[in-house]
Amino acid sequence: METDLAPAPPQPFRPPASSAVPIDFELLREKLATYLKPEDLGRVEAAYHFSASAHEGQFRISGEPYVSHPVAVTSIVADWHLDPQALIAALLHDVMEDTHISKAEIAERFGKTSAELVDGLSKLDKIEFRSQEEAQAENFRKMLLAMASDLRVILIKLADRLHNMRTLDCVRPAKRRRIASETLEIYAPIANRLGLNNIYRELQELSFEHKYPMRFRVLAKAIRAARGNRREVVGKVLTTIEERLPQWGITAEVYGREKHLYSIYRKMMEKHLSFSQVLDIYGFRVIVHDVPSCYLALGALHSMYKPVPGKFKDYLAIPRANGYQSLHTTLIGPFGTPVEVQIRTREMHHIAESGVASHWLYKEDEKTLTELQQKTHSWLQSLLELQSTSVGAAEFLEHVKIDLFPGEVYVFSPMGKIFNLPRGSTPVDFAYAVHTDVGNRCVACRINSDLMPLRSELRNGDQVEIITAAHAAPNPAWLSYVRTGKARAQIRHFLKNAQQEESVALGERLLNQALRPHGLTLGQISTFAWDRFLRDRGVRIKKDIFADIGLGKRLPVIVARRLSQAQDQESGRPDVVKPKPAGAIQIRGSEGIAVQLARCCQPIPGDPIIGTIRKGQGLEVHLHDCPVVAKLRGDRARWVDVEWEPSDERLFDVTIRVLSKNSRGVLARVASAISEEDCNIQTVNMDNEQGDYTALNLTVQVRDRMHLARVMRAVRRVPEVVRIGRLKADGRV
């Protein structure tokens, strides 16, 4: 990565002679001096004076000088030993947003990299958005994409949010709740995803306190009351562990800890428990030297207290997505009190607290990445993939939110590779986690060697095999049960592209039809006429016009008229071409998304049909006497002449209504008659409210109108059948 620690600005910034360095920066300087070189420390101090000068006269709501905020943010990131470029960016992170300072000026004084970091942290205040939600989503998208190219962006942003949360008391209550909700939904999960456990827990606690202040105070009071009652239990467990481990030859540090308020609150809400029912509000952490000692310590603990079945988790063998490793077990301690214990090595403890901040991803070559760095790198790359397949900022943010809540489901591929997926994931999620092409071509799955539905919920330890087909495509129904952001984004992206392609093809056919009365075809429209038409409407390419026509956003007759006028102007012909009759669009019935058969009247080949353009949905084909079409007769421009293309490629659903006498076996005889005509029954509904008669509504699959006629004749020959007819859109036969 490029280094620009020593650019060549015209002159280094000199603070005014009267300016005094406040005590909070003095404390920061002492912290930085423990790991920075003197020349780097001088650059950071110059950035401080630059920030102080830029923010001069600005104050926080609390009344403090504004520069105290960037100093506090820099102090937080200094705990992670960030490099001078990031420290400078932390000190300057608000100058572009709140002052007249430009990115170019920052780059000139402090280097290009620091300027890029500050730009990634700055909001999009210069752009007008339709709503607060849209502005928020766009700002998140900018920040997360900047994070994908340089992880330091989000580390500084998390420090910024942490200091804002620590000083939120001065903000009005409504804004306080909004910021707290935003932190719980976005920033705390990001900190968790990056393994920054300390930041994650503090953000959760502060958000809980400001979002639900009454609940926070009540629960805090209950915890204080419980401390005295359970102090004896905690002390006894701690002493017993410290005495027992050396007997097993284990050197360890043992800490007792109180669970955080928000985790207790969330457990109460998720499991519908009262506070008195949440017994394990205390936990213990055992720090040992190496991995074998972790398992040895686990055996020692299980020999002391009985473990709770199903409450043991081995995150050493299978780490969490954020790199967290530890052994978790719950024991039945003295007086029947459940006690949670975490066992880990010193290095694992360091990673659990500092996460990805303990290893500098942006400094490493990809060949030497640790497992934690590889996972983080893969997640950051998935953000770029989500961005490329998302329609807008709001959809991108929706996908990111889904992925920010890591699940606890670990499944295996047939080759034994482990995949971590959110709880509730399905084989479709797994297929997209393997590869986008595997997801797009997925047709079936085997779970633990058994064929299972694609909507099956995966469980820990499942072995999943995906069956693919070369010409398969994603099913829109998958969107109702997939859980991962990648699967949801890729399915939507594929369907959108498929609709776009079909809409373009349909738009060409509709425009060609509309040009015929003008004596033209698409092939006869000159480049000049097209360029003039596209330029006047601010459109780049013809495909966009075709797609808009296919989706009903533009009327083909109007586009044809404008193109004809542009063509006439180019050729200068004064004569009027004799109109030719417009040909009908041929319908196969298997076009897909852009051409749909109306469900209200269920047209089948052989029926007289008419097409209507529905805005944003394409062409919908109805029976010519369908009541829905009758309502649109006043808008003739949206009608399209259509006709059936000879084809027997597919079957069509149509509903028939059979009135028969009530007698034993009549349904079986009707079904048999239908089956003998090579026809399949999709659904059957019965209505016996007509005394001695029963009405059957059967949805059958036929090839065309002639096939349906044969089926109806066969049913009519059943002795008990009184009347049969095709069910119309208005419910009549």
Legacy VTK file of the C-alpha trace (Angstrom):
# vtk DataFile Version 3.0
C-alpha trace
ASCII
DATASET POLYDATA
POINTS 733 float
0.000 0.000 0.000
1.264 3.475 -0.812
2.720 5.498 2.037
2.385 9.243 2.170
3.622 9.973 5.654
5.994 12.605 4.339
4.395 14.532 1.454
5.909 17.818 0.417
3.439 20.582 1.264
4.574 24.152 0.685
4.856 24.869 4.437
3.754 22.875 7.498
0.792 24.342 9.358
1.781 26.725 12.224
-0.741 27.246 15.024
-1.478 30.806 16.182
0.923 32.017 18.866
-1.905 32.500 21.342
-3.304 28.995 21.000
-2.886 26.723 23.980
-2.831 22.926 23.818
-5.658 21.707 26.082
-5.080 19.021 28.650
-7.054 16.363 26.734
-4.588 16.545 23.830
-1.689 16.440 26.285
-3.044 13.116 27.581
-3.440 11.889 23.996
0.125 12.912 23.168
1.418 10.895 26.136
-0.490 7.847 24.888
0.802 8.257 21.307
4.387 8.742 22.457
4.424 5.119 23.676
4.423 3.764 20.117
4.873 6.581 17.537
8.166 7.933 16.211
8.865 11.596 17.117
8.414 12.777 13.503
5.052 10.975 13.238
3.971 12.430 16.565
4.803 15.884 15.183
2.558 15.286 12.150
-0.325 14.216 14.403
0.145 17.322 16.540
0.110 19.486 13.385
-3.191 17.811 12.437
-4.565 18.633 15.873
-3.731 22.337 15.497
-5.192 22.321 11.981
-8.428 20.755 13.321
-8.560 23.185 16.263
-8.176 26.147 13.892
-10.817 24.805 11.456
-13.338 24.200 14.291
-12.553 27.475 16.069
-15.763 29.075 17.345
-17.718 25.785 17.086
-19.062 24.148 20.236
-20.767 20.876 21.083
-24.274 20.876 22.565
-22.644 20.260 25.961
-20.799 23.600 25.629
-17.321 22.097 25.137
-15.106 23.313 22.274
-15.848 21.131 19.259
-12.213 20.027 18.875
-12.571 18.019 22.102
-14.634 15.484 20.115
-12.008 14.598 17.441
-9.360 14.437 20.207
-11.515 11.944 22.146
-12.100 9.883 18.971
-8.354 9.819 18.268
-7.707 8.692 21.842
-10.034 5.720 21.342
-8.369 4.589 18.104
-4.932 5.140 19.664
-5.739 2.242 22.001
-5.586 0.036 18.875
-2.200 1.562 17.916
-3.436 2.844 14.585
-0.863 4.398 12.260
-0.293 8.171 11.831
-2.436 8.354 8.684
-5.469 7.041 10.578
-4.759 9.215 13.623
-4.627 12.303 11.407
-7.904 11.260 9.755
-9.499 10.813 13.188
-8.477 14.336 14.179
-9.804 15.750 10.897
-12.834 13.500 10.411
-15.367 16.350 10.717
-13.530 19.229 9.006
-14.846 18.517 5.492
-18.379 18.164 6.800
-18.516 21.106 9.215
-16.014 23.638 7.824
-14.853 25.112 4.516
-11.813 22.785 4.338
-11.692 20.689 1.134
-10.383 17.201 0.470
-7.669 18.655 -1.771
-6.403 20.870 1.052
-6.207 17.920 3.446
-4.381 15.847 0.810
-1.896 18.671 0.213
-1.073 19.091 3.917
-1.373 15.552 5.284
-1.266 13.160 2.359
-3.672 11.478 -0.021
-4.436 8.481 2.209
-5.558 10.589 5.187
-7.704 12.681 2.823
-9.356 9.523 1.426
-10.106 8.322 4.958
-11.667 11.679 5.901
-13.721 11.642 2.697
-14.991 8.137 3.476
-16.119 9.391 6.901
-17.871 12.525 5.608
-21.622 12.560 5.022
-23.245 13.392 1.697
-24.624 16.733 2.872
-24.314 18.389 -0.528
-26.860 16.030 -2.153
-30.603 16.542 -1.857
-32.475 13.391 -0.774
-36.206 12.747 -0.804
-36.297 11.604 2.809
-34.229 11.238 5.976
-34.264 7.451 5.500
-32.868 7.730 1.964
-30.123 10.100 3.136
-29.228 7.741 5.995
-29.107 4.725 3.674
-26.908 6.547 1.137
-24.519 7.705 3.868
-24.225 4.159 5.203
-23.568 2.859 1.721
-20.780 5.386 1.185
-19.206 4.565 4.540
-19.401 0.780 4.128
-17.970 0.876 0.620
-15.130 3.067 1.879
-14.644 0.481 4.624
-14.424 -2.275 2.009
-11.380 -0.541 0.482
-9.805 0.503 3.823
-10.864 -0.977 7.147
-9.579 2.047 9.071
-12.656 3.995 7.917
-15.032 1.906 10.021
-12.634 1.746 12.979
-12.570 5.555 13.140
-16.337 5.689 12.591
-16.952 3.248 15.451
-14.754 5.357 17.730
-16.688 8.448 16.606
-20.018 6.777 17.365
-18.744 5.496 20.734
-17.757 8.985 21.896
-21.068 10.403 20.650
-22.922 7.720 22.619
-20.886 8.489 25.744
-21.942 12.153 25.496
-25.543 11.623 24.388
-27.114 12.986 27.572
-27.090 16.543 26.192
-29.194 15.639 23.133
-32.989 16.007 23.136
-34.823 12.722 23.977
-36.330 12.062 20.522
-32.990 12.392 18.764
-31.342 10.385 21.553
-33.707 7.442 20.905
-33.184 7.658 17.140
-29.378 7.611 17.473
-29.577 4.748 19.993
-31.771 2.679 17.628
-29.409 3.346 14.730
-26.457 2.250 16.874
-28.171 -0.985 17.904
-29.162 -1.795 14.303
-25.934 -0.902 12.511
-22.869 0.134 14.495
-22.957 -2.398 17.345
-23.438 -5.321 14.904
-20.551 -4.039 12.747
-18.323 -3.915 15.832
-19.396 -7.485 16.634
-18.792 -8.595 13.028
-15.249 -7.217 13.248
-14.670 -8.879 16.634
-14.379 -5.596 18.588
-16.055 -7.068 21.639
-15.357 -4.212 24.069
-16.760 -1.607 21.664
-19.684 -3.900 20.804
-20.724 -4.357 24.450
-20.344 -0.668 25.358
-22.355 0.459 22.320
-25.112 -1.993 23.267
-25.200 -0.844 26.897
-25.268 2.857 25.993
-27.931 2.295 23.312
-30.081 0.342 25.754
-29.729 3.089 28.352
-30.801 5.852 25.941
-33.451 3.938 23.977
-35.219 2.414 26.998
-34.139 4.575 29.972
-36.847 3.274 32.356
-36.156 -0.388 31.564
-32.431 0.247 31.955
-32.844 1.810 35.412
-35.236 -0.908 36.658
-32.933 -3.710 35.471
-29.815 -2.006 36.883
-31.550 -1.718 40.272
-32.510 -5.416 40.154
-28.899 -6.365 39.343
-27.584 -4.342 42.301
-30.059 -6.083 44.600
-29.066 -9.495 43.247
-25.342 -8.893 43.822
-25.647 -9.213 47.577
-27.765 -12.375 47.355
-25.397 -14.143 44.966
-22.029 -12.843 46.191
-21.511 -15.991 48.252
-22.153 -18.251 45.237
-19.792 -16.305 42.986
-17.018 -16.253 45.602
-17.350 -19.973 46.260
-17.227 -20.892 42.537
-14.224 -18.616 41.927
-12.284 -20.084 44.862
-13.104 -23.681 43.865
-11.927 -23.144 40.249
-8.698 -21.447 41.365
-7.946 -24.361 43.711
-8.932 -27.199 41.349
-7.070 -26.192 38.145
-3.529 -26.384 39.650
-4.377 -29.911 40.866
-4.761 -30.829 37.178
-1.446 -29.186 36.323
-3.097 -26.140 34.722
-1.781 -22.617 35.203
-4.614 -20.196 34.580
-6.044 -16.779 35.356
-9.671 -16.887 36.502
-12.007 -13.896 36.431
-15.571 -13.581 37.637
-17.718 -11.174 35.636
-21.234 -9.829 35.669
-23.197 -10.162 32.451
-24.084 -6.960 30.658
-27.521 -5.441 31.186
-28.464 -5.529 27.528
-27.619 -9.229 27.146
-29.762 -10.006 30.214
-32.595 -7.837 28.835
-32.397 -9.512 25.416
-32.490 -12.965 27.010
-35.580 -11.964 29.020
-37.307 -10.690 25.857
-36.357 -13.601 23.575
-37.253 -16.343 26.087
-40.127 -14.460 27.786
-38.502 -14.680 31.221
-38.802 -12.491 34.289
-35.599 -11.246 35.922
-35.931 -13.772 38.759
-35.923 -16.575 36.122
-32.614 -15.412 34.618
-30.246 -17.203 36.975
-26.947 -17.032 35.099
-26.247 -13.311 35.423
-22.668 -14.102 36.452
-20.004 -15.773 34.334
-16.367 -16.815 34.670
-13.476 -16.559 32.271
-10.504 -18.930 32.416
-7.348 -17.831 30.553
-4.759 -20.589 29.907
-1.478 -20.875 27.944
-2.366 -23.124 25.001
-5.185 -24.991 23.234
-4.591 -28.417 24.924
-4.889 -26.663 28.296
-8.323 -25.341 27.235
-9.703 -28.854 26.860
-7.900 -30.032 30.009
-9.450 -27.150 31.971
-12.859 -28.096 30.561
-12.430 -31.627 31.931
-11.405 -30.242 35.322
-14.497 -27.998 35.479
-16.830 -30.819 34.450
-15.366 -32.942 37.240
-16.225 -30.186 39.749
-19.748 -29.295 38.656
-22.227 -31.106 36.431
-22.512 -29.575 32.950
-25.934 -28.578 31.575
-26.716 -30.833 28.561
-26.806 -28.957 25.257
-25.045 -25.895 26.704
-21.504 -26.743 25.525
-20.105 -24.919 22.483
-16.690 -25.498 20.941
-15.618 -22.311 19.169
-11.987 -23.498 19.166
-12.558 -26.138 16.492
-15.132 -24.013 14.625
-14.496 -20.274 15.231
-17.268 -17.739 14.788
-17.384 -15.651 11.626
-15.631 -12.755 13.383
-12.680 -14.955 14.436
-13.851 -15.436 18.039
-12.500 -18.622 19.664
-13.380 -20.013 23.074
-14.927 -22.993 24.857
-18.312 -22.246 26.402
-19.930 -24.447 29.011
-22.715 -23.966 31.534
-22.386 -25.738 34.894
-24.758 -26.311 37.797
-22.947 -24.511 40.603
-23.625 -24.329 44.359
-27.285 -24.151 45.425
-28.358 -25.208 41.897
-27.274 -21.905 40.316
-26.269 -22.117 36.612
-22.777 -20.735 35.988
-21.394 -19.935 32.506
-17.653 -20.422 31.951
-15.522 -19.361 28.970
-12.112 -20.978 28.452
-9.552 -19.524 26.022
-5.857 -18.788 25.506
-4.264 -15.371 26.036
-4.040 -14.783 22.274
-7.688 -15.774 21.816
-8.620 -13.403 24.623
-6.775 -10.571 22.881
-8.597 -11.273 19.594
-11.939 -11.597 21.419
-11.513 -8.099 22.873
-9.827 -6.314 19.947
-10.959 -8.425 16.979
-9.671 -7.408 13.587
-8.014 -4.348 15.158
-5.437 -6.756 16.592
-4.215 -7.647 13.051
-3.789 -4.983 10.378
-5.631 -6.298 7.347
-4.653 -3.407 5.098
-0.920 -3.949 5.746
-0.851 -7.630 4.905
-0.309 -9.342 1.616
-3.228 -11.619 0.777
-0.939 -14.663 0.760
-0.054 -14.166 4.432
-3.502 -13.354 5.821
-4.515 -15.037 9.056
-7.793 -16.971 9.179
-9.477 -14.008 10.890
-8.181 -11.627 8.231
-9.361 -13.924 5.439
-12.867 -14.022 6.903
-12.936 -10.249 7.289
-11.534 -9.808 3.780
-14.239 -12.109 2.368
-16.954 -10.179 4.175
-15.637 -6.846 2.896
-15.566 -8.247 -0.646
-19.163 -9.437 -0.208
-20.123 -5.809 0.532
-18.821 -4.823 -2.891
-20.755 -7.701 -4.447
-23.948 -6.639 -2.647
-23.412 -3.080 -3.875
-23.127 -4.217 -7.496
-26.359 -6.238 -7.333
-28.497 -3.845 -5.227
-30.887 -1.438 -6.926
-30.498 1.423 -4.442
-29.013 2.472 -1.133
-32.055 1.317 0.870
-31.893 -2.210 -0.590
-28.122 -2.339 -0.026
-28.606 -1.336 3.619
-31.333 -3.993 4.002
-28.951 -6.711 2.762
-26.128 -5.495 5.022
-28.420 -5.481 8.071
-29.318 -9.120 7.391
-25.635 -10.098 7.236
-24.689 -8.101 10.340
-26.461 -10.501 12.685
-24.199 -13.562 12.566
-25.938 -16.863 13.006
-25.060 -19.945 14.942
-25.646 -22.558 12.233
-22.565 -24.430 11.033
-23.070 -26.794 8.094
-20.713 -28.876 5.976
-20.238 -29.329 2.253
-19.840 -32.907 0.887
-16.062 -32.287 0.932
-16.117 -31.342 4.634
-15.753 -27.561 4.280
-17.502 -25.610 7.073
-19.958 -22.805 6.284
-21.289 -20.385 8.892
-24.850 -19.217 8.124
-27.521 -17.239 9.987
-29.987 -19.252 12.022
-32.993 -20.188 9.891
-30.935 -20.482 6.677
-32.006 -22.868 3.934
-30.147 -24.929 1.300
-30.641 -22.001 -1.099
-28.634 -19.775 1.268
-25.975 -22.473 1.415
-25.882 -22.733 -2.398
-25.242 -18.999 -2.770
-22.635 -19.136 0.016
-20.740 -21.743 -2.041
-20.913 -19.701 -5.276
-23.370 -17.448 -7.072
-23.557 -19.820 -10.067
-24.365 -22.758 -7.764
-27.239 -20.746 -6.277
-28.566 -19.647 -9.667
-28.520 -23.233 -11.026
-29.859 -24.917 -7.879
-32.810 -27.297 -8.427
-32.735 -29.665 -5.419
-30.696 -30.621 -2.378
-29.688 -33.491 -0.163
-29.368 -32.920 3.572
-27.456 -35.731 5.299
-27.889 -37.807 2.089
-31.704 -37.447 2.068
-33.546 -35.500 -0.631
-35.200 -32.523 1.090
-37.200 -29.439 0.008
-35.162 -26.321 -0.729
-37.067 -24.410 1.973
-35.881 -26.816 4.710
-34.259 -25.089 7.696
-30.632 -26.111 8.194
-29.375 -27.295 11.585
-25.928 -27.433 13.158
-23.820 -30.248 11.731
-25.954 -30.850 8.609
-24.096 -32.016 5.512
-25.619 -30.264 2.506
-25.270 -31.258 -1.138
-26.710 -28.999 -3.845
-28.039 -30.505 -7.087
-27.774 -28.159 -10.078
-29.033 -28.121 -13.658
-27.460 -26.233 -16.562
-30.639 -24.398 -17.630
-32.174 -23.809 -14.187
-32.891 -20.309 -12.885
-33.777 -18.750 -9.503
-37.398 -19.018 -8.423
-39.038 -15.786 -7.168
-40.594 -17.866 -4.355
-37.108 -18.301 -2.865
-37.236 -14.682 -1.668
-39.909 -15.661 0.858
-37.574 -17.940 2.837
-33.881 -17.153 2.169
-32.079 -15.505 5.095
-28.681 -14.261 3.869
-28.191 -10.889 2.220
-26.107 -12.426 -0.573
-28.812 -14.920 -1.562
-31.541 -12.270 -1.480
-29.471 -9.782 -3.503
-28.407 -12.336 -6.138
-31.948 -13.667 -6.631
-33.320 -10.142 -7.063
-30.466 -9.256 -9.394
-31.087 -12.321 -11.596
-34.853 -11.745 -11.756
-34.344 -8.059 -12.521
-31.970 -8.883 -15.384
-34.312 -11.579 -16.699
-37.220 -9.133 -16.647
-35.030 -6.511 -18.325
-34.080 -8.870 -21.165
-37.657 -10.028 -21.690
-38.930 -6.456 -21.522
-36.437 -5.353 -24.180
-37.551 -8.164 -26.508
-41.231 -7.412 -25.902
-40.641 -3.672 -26.356
-39.051 -4.283 -29.756
-42.038 -6.332 -30.892
-44.555 -3.756 -29.629
-42.706 -0.834 -31.247
-42.350 -2.706 -34.532
-46.099 -3.284 -34.455
-46.788 0.394 -33.713
-44.519 1.524 -36.599
-46.424 -0.431 -39.268
-49.270 2.120 -39.655
-46.528 4.679 -40.452
-45.162 2.454 -43.211
-41.979 1.733 -41.268
-40.175 -1.076 -39.491
-37.499 -0.855 -36.841
-34.843 -1.742 -39.393
-35.798 1.306 -41.495
-35.346 3.843 -38.662
-32.070 5.676 -39.326
-29.320 6.324 -36.810
-30.022 10.064 -37.151
-33.684 9.599 -36.177
-32.758 7.420 -33.205
-30.042 9.820 -31.995
-32.436 12.773 -32.207
-35.152 10.863 -30.356
-32.800 9.645 -27.581
-31.164 13.058 -27.148
-34.506 14.852 -26.800
-35.542 12.451 -24.047
-32.233 12.231 -22.203
-31.845 8.481 -22.818
-28.478 6.894 -23.629
-29.322 3.715 -25.547
-32.207 2.207 -27.516
-32.465 -0.754 -25.141
-33.717 1.559 -22.389
-36.559 2.703 -24.664
-37.460 -0.900 -25.548
-37.397 -1.901 -21.860
-39.650 1.034 -20.910
-42.136 0.050 -23.630
-42.091 -3.598 -22.540
-42.721 -2.582 -18.921
-45.521 -0.183 -19.864
-43.617 2.957 -18.878
-43.827 4.323 -22.447
-46.620 3.867 -24.991
-45.383 2.300 -28.252
-47.805 4.347 -30.403
-46.325 7.624 -29.090
-42.707 6.433 -29.518
-43.559 5.248 -33.057
-45.086 8.639 -33.912
-42.009 10.540 -32.663
-39.612 8.219 -34.513
-41.678 8.553 -37.686
-41.521 12.362 -37.409
-37.742 12.283 -36.894
-37.386 9.947 -39.881
-39.535 12.262 -42.046
-37.408 15.272 -41.064
-34.236 13.490 -42.109
-35.550 12.287 -45.482
-37.538 15.482 -46.102
-40.311 13.503 -47.764
-43.568 15.525 -47.992
-45.748 12.607 -48.989
-47.752 10.669 -46.506
-47.119 6.962 -46.516
-50.246 4.884 -46.761
-50.721 3.209 -43.371
-50.352 -0.537 -43.237
-52.400 -2.606 -40.843
-50.525 -3.370 -37.660
-49.730 -7.030 -37.202
-50.600 -8.811 -33.982
-47.984 -9.825 -31.387
-47.661 -13.599 -31.294
-47.936 -15.147 -27.826
-46.473 -18.532 -26.900
-47.652 -18.449 -23.291
-44.202 -19.314 -21.973
-42.497 -15.930 -22.235
-42.058 -15.492 -18.471
-41.882 -12.239 -16.546
-42.553 -9.563 -19.193
-45.521 -11.404 -20.769
-48.048 -12.901 -18.364
-51.335 -14.723 -18.809
-54.041 -13.069 -16.701
-55.155 -15.176 -13.738
-58.597 -13.604 -13.722
-59.748 -15.223 -16.994
-57.048 -17.888 -17.641
-56.717 -17.667 -21.450
-55.533 -20.780 -23.302
-54.454 -21.311 -26.930
-57.475 -21.092 -29.224
-59.244 -18.413 -27.122
-59.756 -14.957 -28.661
-57.372 -12.748 -26.682
-56.259 -9.161 -26.253
-53.213 -7.713 -24.533
-52.983 -4.790 -22.133
-49.858 -2.906 -21.061
-49.584 -2.625 -17.280
-47.153 0.031 -16.084
-44.027 -1.525 -14.636
-45.256 -5.104 -15.226
-45.246 -5.601 -18.989
-47.863 -7.233 -21.214
-50.826 -9.063 -19.681
-52.963 -11.307 -21.911
-56.750 -11.536 -21.281
-59.771 -13.111 -22.934
-61.379 -10.552 -25.278
-64.540 -10.480 -23.136
-62.792 -10.408 -19.750
-64.509 -7.936 -17.356
-61.091 -6.556 -16.356
-60.413 -5.531 -19.980
-63.871 -3.972 -20.249
-62.864 -1.431 -17.594
-59.918 -0.316 -19.749
-61.853 0.278 -22.968
-61.507 4.060 -22.583
-57.695 3.835 -22.763
-57.235 2.356 -26.232
-53.526 3.283 -26.289
-52.838 0.534 -23.736
-54.444 -2.201 -25.862
-52.244 -4.485 -27.935
-53.409 -6.897 -30.625
-52.123 -10.357 -29.796
-52.589 -13.831 -31.222
-51.516 -17.323 -30.266
-48.400 -18.763 -31.818
-48.905 -22.434 -32.789
-47.108 -24.425 -30.099
-47.660 -27.382 -27.807
-44.686 -26.633 -25.552
-46.586 -26.198 -22.311
-49.797 -26.813 -20.391
-52.163 -24.046 -19.312
-54.249 -23.827 -16.152
-58.000 -23.334 -16.605
-60.824 -23.720 -14.085
-64.042 -25.605 -14.895
-67.144 -25.830 -12.739
-69.018 -29.156 -12.557
-72.493 -29.484 -11.021
-73.254 -33.100 -10.146
-75.671 -35.139 -8.062
-74.611 -36.093 -4.552
-73.624 -39.741 -4.729
-70.805 -41.944 -3.558
-67.755 -42.022 -5.852
-68.783 -39.161 -8.147
-65.512 -37.287 -7.601
-63.502 -40.390 -8.468
-65.511 -40.909 -11.701
-65.050 -37.251 -12.720
-61.322 -37.447 -11.999
-61.054 -40.675 -13.979
-62.795 -39.114 -16.991
-60.394 -36.158 -16.907
-57.364 -38.439 -16.564
-58.417 -40.538 -19.570
-58.152 -37.413 -21.740
-54.469 -36.992 -20.762
-55.246 -34.100 -18.457
-53.896 -33.347 -14.986
-55.952 -31.903 -12.102
-54.136 -29.156 -10.189
-56.704 -28.259 -7.489
-60.245 -29.238 -6.459
-62.730 -27.191 -4.416
-66.135 -28.595 -3.409
-69.350 -26.810 -2.462
-72.278 -29.001 -1.293
-74.548 -26.208 -0.140
-76.961 -26.828 -3.013
-79.022 -29.592 -1.405
-78.848 -32.763 -3.464
-76.162 -31.344 -5.718
-72.458 -30.681 -5.339
-70.488 -28.011 -7.188
-66.886 -28.917 -8.065
-64.362 -26.262 -9.099
-61.467 -28.071 -10.777
-58.324 -26.374 -12.059
-57.042 -28.586 -14.872
-54.042 -28.376 -17.199
-54.739 -28.420 -20.935
-52.751 -27.762 -24.103
-55.359 -25.627 -25.878
-59.071 -24.942 -26.350
-59.627 -28.189 -28.320
-58.043 -30.236 -25.528
-60.328 -28.516 -23.013
-63.377 -29.312 -25.153
-62.485 -33.024 -25.141
-62.051 -32.978 -21.378
-65.422 -31.286 -20.847
-67.167 -33.787 -23.171
-65.656 -36.686 -21.236
-66.847 -35.237 -17.912
-70.301 -34.543 -19.330
-70.647 -38.302 -20.102
-70.437 -39.112 -16.374
-74.101 -39.996 -15.460
-74.194 -37.895 -12.270
-72.980 -34.686 -13.995
-75.819 -32.208 -14.527
-73.930 -29.212 -15.921
-70.354 -28.269 -16.784
-68.823 -24.998 -17.915
-65.683 -22.919 -17.856
-65.468 -20.566 -14.886
-65.225 -16.930 -15.981
-63.457 -14.024 -14.305
-66.671 -12.707 -12.712
-67.506 -16.106 -11.192
-70.118 -17.027 -13.806
-70.005 -20.247 -15.865
LINES 1 734
733 0 1 2 3 4 5 6 7 8 9 10 11 12 13 14 15 16 17 18 19 20 21 22 23 24 25 26 27 28 29 30 31 32 33 34 35 36 37 38 39 40 41 42 43 44 45 46 47 48 49 50 51 52 53 54 55 56 57 58 59 60 61 62 63 64 65 66 67 68 69 70 71 72 73 74 75 76 77 78 79 80 81 82 83 84 85 86 87 88 89 90 91 92 93 94 95 96 97 98 99 100 101 102 103 104 105 106 107 108 109 110 111 112 113 114 115 116 117 118 119 120 121 122 123 124 125 126 127 128 129 130 131 132 133 134 135 136 137 138 139 140 141 142 143 144 145 146 147 148 149 150 151 152 153 154 155 156 157 158 159 160 161 162 163 164 165 166 167 168 169 170 171 172 173 174 175 176 177 178 179 180 181 182 183 184 185 186 187 188 189 190 191 192 193 194 195 196 197 198 199 200 201 202 203 204 205 206 207 208 209 210 211 212 213 214 215 216 217 218 219 220 221 222 223 224 225 226 227 228 229 230 231 232 233 234 235 236 237 238 239 240 241 242 243 244 245 246 247 248 249 250 251 252 253 254 255 256 257 258 259 260 261 262 263 264 265 266 267 268 269 270 271 272 273 274 275 276 277 278 279 280 281 282 283 284 285 286 287 288 289 290 291 292 293 294 295 296 297 298 299 300 301 302 303 304 305 306 307 308 309 310 311 312 313 314 315 316 317 318 319 320 321 322 323 324 325 326 327 328 329 330 331 332 333 334 335 336 337 338 339 340 341 342 343 344 345 346 347 348 349 350 351 352 353 354 355 356 357 358 359 360 361 362 363 364 365 366 367 368 369 370 371 372 373 374 375 376 377 378 379 380 381 382 383 384 385 386 387 388 389 390 391 392 393 394 395 396 397 398 399 400 401 402 403 404 405 406 407 408 409 410 411 412 413 414 415 416 417 418 419 420 421 422 423 424 425 426 427 428 429 430 431 432 433 434 435 436 437 438 439 440 441 442 443 444 445 446 447 448 449 450 451 452 453 454 455 456 457 458 459 460 461 462 463 464 465 466 467 468 469 470 471 472 473 474 475 476 477 478 479 480 481 482 483 484 485 486 487 488 489 490 491 492 493 494 495 496 497 498 499 500 501 502 503 504 505 506 507 508 509 510 511 512 513 514 515 516 517 518 519 520 521 522 523 524 525 526 527 528 529 530 531 532 533 534 535 536 537 538 539 540 541 542 543 544 545 546 547 548 549 550 551 552 553 554 555 556 557 558 559 560 561 562 563 564 565 566 567 568 569 570 571 572 573 574 575 576 577 578 579 580 581 582 583 584 585 586 587 588 589 590 591 592 593 594 595 596 597 598 599 600 601 602 603 604 605 606 607 608 609 610 611 612 613 614 615 616 617 618 619 620 621 622 623 624 625 626 627 628 629 630 631 632 633 634 635 636 637 638 639 640 641 642 643 644 645 646 647 648 649 650 651 652 653 654 655 656 657 658 659 660 661 662 663 664 665 666 667 668 669 670 671 672 673 674 675 676 677 678 679 680 681 682 683 684 685 686 687 688 689 690 691 692 693 694 695 696 697 698 699 700 701 702 703 704 705 706 707 708 709 710 711 712 713 714 715 716 717 718 719 720 721 722 723 724 725 726 727 728 729 730 731 732
